[in-house]
Amino acid sequence: MPQKRTAFFVSDRTGITAEMLGHSLLTQFDAARFQEVTLPFVDSVEKAQAVVKQINERAAEDGARPIVISTLVNTEIASVVGSANCLFLDCFDIFISPLEQELAVKASHAIGRSHSMADFVNYHHRIESVNYALSHDDGIATRDLGQADIILIGVSRCGKTPTCLYLAMQYGVQAANYPLIPEDFSAMQLPAQLKPLKRRLYGLTIRPERLQQIRNERRPGSRYATLANCVFEVREAEALMQQEGIPYLDATSKSVEELATTILHEAKLVRRIY
Amino acid sequence: MPQKRTAFFVSDRTGITAEMLGHSLLTQFDAARFQEVTLPFVDSVEKAQAVVKQINERAAEDGARPIVISTLVNTEIASVVGSANCLFLDCFDIFISPLEQELAVKASHAIGRSHSMADFVNYHHRIESVNYALSHDDGIATRDLGQADIILIGVSRCGKTPTCLYLAMQYGVQAANYPLIPEDFSAMQLPAQLKPLKRRLYGLTIRPERLQQIRNERRPGSRYATLANCVFEVREAEALMQQEGIPYLDATSKSVEELATTILHEAKLVRRIY
């Protein structure tokens, strides 16, 4: 029976970086069972002292000191947290020293600097692109389709919507999506609205068995969700995309992040958010 | 004139962790101008060799060796990349050793482990919650509103939609949103559908000047976008939320991540995605 351990991800901001890094580090250790706790917005010495208390209590409960992964920028706050009964892994401390040496300048240790200046611009781009994705979801608006950086196509329920939203949220890309439906397959032609935009199309496909599962949750027992229909639609959609020379990805075993990142890089899209 | 430097974020997966960590580290150094390049899906020795070539060419162009921040899990691939002419900061190498010592087990160094098993469950939760957010955006569907983990309220264009989508994407939370409109202010009552769900409501507010700006981009010159109307709506919405004891946040100078993370923690929502 492996020992129970707690991992704390501590940050003066959202904690998203600390938990992403920490979580992927911890998954490298099969033997231990971790309970993961994120503590965001630890931006004062008082809050840091409360964190120390929480870590120490957990150390006593678990009978093992917690692992603490921090992205605290302020050295005073970090040193308070680091005084707890834990293995303290401080991302800033670890990386800042070699960077200071390399660049021959001192780091500023200012909290939230990564957001402050760029924030308004990012916010604007993100809202714009989320609005764009929402108003160009599933082919609902074809006006302004020419303003899309990318238009995802594929059969209904293959993952186009979340991929568009992720492209908008994470990268500020204007992503529309347009379904391929049985009448496109009868004609073996792209929908008329998409023809002039062919170079901006990117396809998603999916294994028919997985598609059946997803559609069946949505519309149980429908013809739309039968395996036979899913096999047919996927085959025809792939044939159409091949015929038209449109690149496509299999979404079956990829996460939304992976789909969005792959499309960003393969289609050489320009991101507007960092 | 500060020296131009290139920073590469190299990963065998999406590179999102490496670029988030790397970007926030680099913003601590005002003096240098960085060009940031993300290289995702570097999952073979051949790809690593191509990366080395790219880094070395950039070193020659810049007249300074690039900074490389990597989350490569495979030690062979990492050591190829690390052989380039660069300052090589390897997150796994730096953190895995102290973790191995602490836990007294060896890390598995398996690529993509952080996604593999949990992927299907995460994918399902994310799709479900994105669908939920989309079908419960702006009060469009009140059916199933009781299934919401949280319902964001506030005046039109204060940031409810992107915050709901971020809660869905990042945390798998079922988030609905519902606008507060002038007729709610005349009655000084919550919309009827929301009354039985009061404990699940969370408000967003915004500075009227910022709201005016946003609304004016959307509907230039409309009464809806006048400062007077924005001042009125924001004041009334805040009064209503105070009267009803509904917690709320000022979205004016917060990023979408910060809003979502704050609400997650303050409302003690249970996340379904890690």
Contacts between the chains, C-beta under 8 A, distances in Angstrom:
chain1	res1	chain2	res2	distance
A	5	B	103	7.5
A	13	B	258	7.0
A	14	B	257	4.8
A	14	B	258	5.7
A	14	B	261	4.1
A	15	B	261	6.7
A	16	B	20	7.0
A	16	B	170	7.2
A	16	B	257	6.1
A	16	B	261	7.0
A	17	B	17	7.1
A	17	B	20	4.4
A	17	B	21	5.2
A	17	B	24	6.3
A	19	B	274	7.8
A	20	B	16	7.0
A	20	B	17	4.4
A	20	B	20	6.7
A	21	B	17	5.2
A	21	B	21	5.9
A	21	B	71	7.4
A	21	B	91	6.4
A	21	B	95	7.9
A	23	B	114	6.1
A	23	B	274	6.0
A	24	B	17	6.3
A	24	B	71	7.0
A	24	B	113	7.9
A	24	B	114	4.0
A	25	B	91	7.8
A	25	B	92	7.2
A	25	B	95	5.3
A	25	B	96	6.9
A	25	B	99	6.4
A	26	B	99	7.8
A	27	B	113	4.7
A	27	B	114	4.3
A	28	B	73	7.1
A	28	B	92	7.8
A	28	B	96	6.6
A	28	B	99	7.8
A	28	B	107	4.0
A	28	B	108	5.4
A	28	B	109	6.7
A	28	B	110	7.2
A	28	B	113	6.5
A	29	B	99	6.8
A	29	B	103	5.7
A	29	B	105	5.9
A	29	B	107	6.1
A	29	B	108	7.5
A	30	B	105	7.8
A	30	B	108	6.3
A	31	B	103	7.0
A	31	B	105	4.3
A	32	B	103	5.4
A	32	B	105	7.0
A	36	B	274	6.8
A	40	B	261	5.2
A	40	B	262	7.6
A	40	B	265	6.2
A	41	B	261	7.8
A	41	B	262	7.0
A	41	B	265	7.7
A	67	B	99	7.0
A	67	B	102	6.7
A	69	B	95	7.7
A	71	B	21	7.4
A	71	B	24	7.0
A	73	B	24	8.0
A	73	B	28	7.1
A	87	B	98	6.5
A	87	B	99	7.6
A	87	B	102	4.7
A	89	B	95	5.8
A	89	B	98	6.4
A	89	B	99	7.7
A	91	B	21	6.4
A	91	B	25	7.8
A	92	B	25	7.2
A	92	B	28	7.8
A	94	B	94	5.7
A	94	B	95	7.8
A	95	B	21	7.8
A	95	B	25	5.3
A	95	B	69	7.7
A	95	B	89	5.8
A	95	B	94	7.8
A	96	B	25	6.9
A	96	B	28	6.7
A	98	B	87	6.5
A	98	B	89	6.4
A	99	B	25	6.4
A	99	B	26	7.8
A	99	B	28	7.9
A	99	B	29	6.8
A	99	B	67	7.0
A	99	B	87	7.5
A	99	B	89	7.7
A	102	B	67	6.7
A	102	B	87	4.6
A	103	B	5	7.5
A	103	B	29	5.7
A	103	B	31	7.0
A	103	B	32	5.4
A	105	B	29	5.8
A	105	B	30	7.8
A	105	B	31	4.4
A	105	B	32	7.0
A	107	B	28	4.0
A	107	B	29	6.1
A	108	B	28	5.3
A	108	B	29	7.5
A	108	B	30	6.3
A	109	B	28	6.7
A	110	B	28	7.2
A	113	B	24	7.9
A	113	B	27	4.7
A	113	B	28	6.5
A	114	B	23	6.0
A	114	B	24	4.0
A	114	B	27	4.3
A	115	B	255	5.8
A	115	B	258	7.9
A	119	B	253	7.3
A	119	B	255	5.9
A	122	B	255	6.9
A	123	B	255	6.3
A	123	B	256	7.2
A	126	B	162	6.4
A	126	B	256	6.2
A	127	B	159	7.5
A	127	B	162	6.0
A	127	B	214	7.6
A	130	B	161	6.7
A	130	B	162	4.9
A	130	B	165	6.4
A	131	B	161	7.9
A	134	B	134	7.5
A	134	B	137	7.5
A	134	B	161	7.1
A	137	B	134	7.5
A	159	B	127	7.5
A	161	B	130	6.7
A	161	B	131	7.9
A	161	B	134	7.1
A	162	B	126	6.4
A	162	B	127	6.0
A	162	B	130	4.9
A	162	B	169	7.3
A	165	B	130	6.4
A	165	B	165	5.9
A	165	B	169	6.7
A	166	B	169	6.5
A	169	B	162	7.3
A	169	B	165	6.7
A	169	B	166	6.5
A	169	B	169	6.4
A	169	B	256	7.4
A	170	B	16	7.2
A	214	B	127	7.6
A	253	B	119	7.3
A	255	B	115	5.8
A	255	B	119	5.9
A	255	B	122	6.9
A	255	B	123	6.4
A	256	B	123	7.2
A	256	B	126	6.1
A	256	B	169	7.4
A	257	B	14	4.8
A	257	B	16	6.0
A	258	B	13	7.0
A	258	B	14	5.7
A	258	B	115	7.8
A	261	B	14	4.1
A	261	B	15	6.7
A	261	B	16	6.9
A	261	B	40	5.2
A	261	B	41	7.8
A	262	B	40	7.6
A	262	B	41	7.0
A	265	B	40	6.2
A	265	B	41	7.7
A	274	B	19	7.9
A	274	B	23	6.0
A	274	B	36	6.9
